[in-house]
Amino acid sequence: MNKAFTSDEFKNLIIDRDKADRLIVEESIISDTDLEGFDMTNITFKLCSFENCNLIGADFSGSSISGTLFRECPMHGCRFVSSDMTEAIFRDIDLSDSDLSGANLYAAVLEDANLDGIIVDENTKWYRMVPPEEGAFIAWKCCSELRVVQLLVPREARRVSATRETCRCDKAKVLSIKSIDETISYDWAQSTVDPDFYYERGKWVEPANGFEPDRWKDSSRGIHFFMEREQCIAYQTV
């Protein structure tokens, strides 16, 4: 069962700790607390929830907020330097002017978040797009009956990705369709999501329901694909 901190309890926990020791806060709810500018470095927040908290300018550098939910929390100008932000949920959160240098954003939810002026660097993981931003490239997807489709995404196609391996585009050509072990070739493959949508060898395909250009809306409209053949197979066979 989740522990619900009172505002004073949580503030005292953060202020009175020995910052040299890693503090572990698990499956806890922190709500209605003013934490503006608080030093929350060297803390592991695991599967926690911050609700209606003022986190403007808070410093999470070197901390882990993996799987943590932020709801109705202003977070302008926060620091997440070298933080583990994997699977954290920031939907609709104002993260403007925050520093994400060296942070790991794998599978973090940034849908409708304000990312104006955020700082990233070459060590920030999973913020940059996975597919090439320009030019044509080869992509892969796995369809029904584990038929693996090789796609050519042309240079004029729009392409996006969020914070994981899955990508989307608005146009592609089917180059080949084969079994996982590549011993059998097929002329067609059926989508695992839309049973009325087929990929046919040698033909161009466009998403039947259009394309969502917002990269952070991960499971949205478009031709979904992976950059590596092994990735699409692993995704479909989990």
QUINOR-V479721 format. One record per pair of residues at least 6 apart in sequence whose ideal C-beta (glycine too) atoms are under 8 Angstrom apart, sorted by the first residue. I is the first residue (numbers start at 1). GAP is how many residues later the second one is. Records with the same first field share a line. If there is no record, write none. Layout:
I = GAP  GAP
This chain:
1 = 26
2 = 25  26  27  47
3 = 24  25  26
4 = 24  25  27
5 = 8  23  24  25  26  28
7 = 25  26  27
10 = 20  23  25
11 = 22  24  27
13 = 10  12
14 = 9  21  24  25  26  29
17 = 6
19 = 20  22  23
20 = 22
21 = 21
22 = 20  21  22
23 = 19  20  21
24 = 19  20  22
25 = 18  19  20  21  23
26 = 18  20  21  22
27 = 19  20  21
28 = 17  20  21
29 = 19  20  22
30 = 18  19  20  21  23
31 = 18  19  20  21  22
32 = 19  20  21
33 = 20  21
34 = 19  20
35 = 18  19  20  23
36 = 18  19  20  21  22
37 = 19  20  21  22
38 = 17  20  21
39 = 20
40 = 18  19  20  23
41 = 18  19  20  21  22
42 = 20  21
43 = 17  20  21
44 = 19  20  22
45 = 18  19  20  21  23
46 = 18  20  21  22
47 = 19  20  21
48 = 17  20  21
49 = 19  20  22
50 = 18  19  20  21  23
51 = 18  20  21  22
52 = 19  20  21
53 = 20
54 = 19  20
55 = 15  18  19  20  23
56 = 18  19  20  21  22
57 = 19  20  21  22
58 = 17  20  21
59 = 19  20
60 = 18  19  20  23
61 = 18  19  20  21  22
62 = 19  20  21
63 = 20  21
64 = 19  20
65 = 15  18  19  20  23
66 = 18  19  20  21  22
67 = 19  20  21
68 = 20  21
69 = 19  20
70 = 18  19  20  23
73 = 20
74 = 19  20
75 = 15  18  19  20  23
76 = 18  19  20  21  22
77 = 19  20  21
78 = 17  20  21
79 = 19  20
80 = 18  19  20  23
81 = 18  19  20  21  22
82 = 19  20  21  41
83 = 17  19  20  21
84 = 19  20
85 = 15  18  19  20  23
86 = 18  19  20  21  22
87 = 19  20  21  22
88 = 20  21
89 = 19  20
90 = 18  19  20  23
91 = 18  19  20  21  22
92 = 19  20  21
93 = 20  21
94 = 19  20
95 = 15  18  19  20  23
96 = 18  19  20  21  22
97 = 19  20  21  22
98 = 20  21
99 = 19  20
100 = 18  19  20  24  27
101 = 18  19  20  22  23
102 = 19  21  22
103 = 17  21  22  24
104 = 21  22
105 = 19  20  21  22  58
106 = 19  20  57  58
107 = 19  56  57
108 = 18  55
109 = 54  107  109
110 = 52  53  106
111 = 103  105  106  107
112 = 104
113 = 103
120 = 7  8
126 = 37  38
127 = 36
129 = 30  31  32  38  86
130 = 31  35  37  97
131 = 6  8  22  28  29  30  36  38  96
132 = 27
133 = 26
134 = 21
135 = 20
136 = 16  17  18  19
137 = 15  16  90
138 = 12  13  14  15  37
139 = 11  12  13  14  28  30  33  86  87  88
140 = 8  9  10  11  85  86  87  88  89  91  92
141 = 7  8  10  58  82  83  84  85  91
142 = 6  7  50  90  91  93  94  95
143 = 6  34  46  47  48  49  56
144 = 45  46  47  48
145 = 44  45
146 = 33  34  87  90  91
147 = 30  31  32  39  42  43
148 = 29  30  31  32  34  81  84  85
149 = 25  27  28  40  50
150 = 24  25  26  27  28  79
151 = 21  22  23  24  72  74
152 = 20  21  23
153 = 6  16  18  19  72
154 = 17  18  19
156 = 15
157 = 12  13  14  15
158 = 11  12  13  53  55
159 = 8  9  10  11
160 = 7  8  9  53  54  55  62
161 = 6  7  54
162 = 53  54  55  56
163 = 55
164 = 54
165 = 61  62  63  66  70
166 = 52  58  59  60  69
167 = 57  58  59  60
168 = 43  44  52  53  54  55  56  57
169 = 42  53  54  56
170 = 36  37  41  52  53
171 = 33  34  35  52
172 = 32  33  51  53
173 = 29  30  31  32
174 = 25  26  27  28  29  30  31
175 = 26  27
176 = 9  25
177 = 8  9  10  11  12  22  24
178 = 6  7  8
179 = 7
180 = 53
185 = 16
186 = 15
187 = 13  14
188 = 10  11  12  13
189 = 9  10
190 = 7  8  9
191 = 6  7  8
192 = 44
193 = 31
194 = 14
196 = 12
197 = 11
199 = 6
205 = 18
206 = 17
207 = 14  15  16
209 = 12
210 = 11
211 = 10  11
212 = 8  9  10
214 = 6
225 = 7
226 = 6  9
